[in-house]
């Protein structure tokens, strides 16, 4: 009985979080009330307060959940047999896809942008991301692939901030559907500045067509930039389900 109650509680928390994420992504923090979350989730307002204590608490949980998938994305690109800059480009497409398609990730990004209007400290989503990019650039440097004068840590900070701003502005001007196309253009401009020899062994800058699902997870060098790996397909399936229940904001 206790296990059943725990499962119910987890399901309730999850439904509240996903309902809140849809609303925060569409309407922002100030435009969303606890009653809105209650109505969207089909749960009572008391249930919201029981599981998250306040609207600030559920916003904090959405931000944590929205960026919780980033470390797992990074770990998919640890194969040393794949050139580090190629892994960096592939990682950026996965992150851009999450920012464009996943309602919880989108809500986390919007809430973080609105953090000064929220009376609770939100986690910094960029620390692990910057660390991962630094590591990939350091590997490229150790392999003699990084341009002279490029410092991994400083460059990683700049890349992460530029990438996030690029995604935010692209969505604002053209919509989230344009992210992956514009990202190819961004890398065509950015990647040559990172490479020791931009003419030799250039990492792909365009996502390939999605490959058909397989039961086995392919090695990272077999991943297309536009298609998630098998493990990521599970997250993409959840993304599709969220998209069905959470239409794009108008």
Secondary structure by P-SEA (a helix, b strand, c coil): caaaaaaaaaaaaaaaaaaaaaaaaccccccccaaaaaaaacccaaaaaaacccaaaaaaaaaaaaacaaaaaaaacccccccaaaaaaaaaaaaaaaacccaaaaaaaaaaaaccccccccccccaaaaaaaaaaaaaaaaaccccccccaaaaaaaaaaaaaaaaaaaaacccccaaaaaaaaaaaaccccccccccccccccccccccccccccccccccccccccccaaaaaaaaaaaaaaccccc
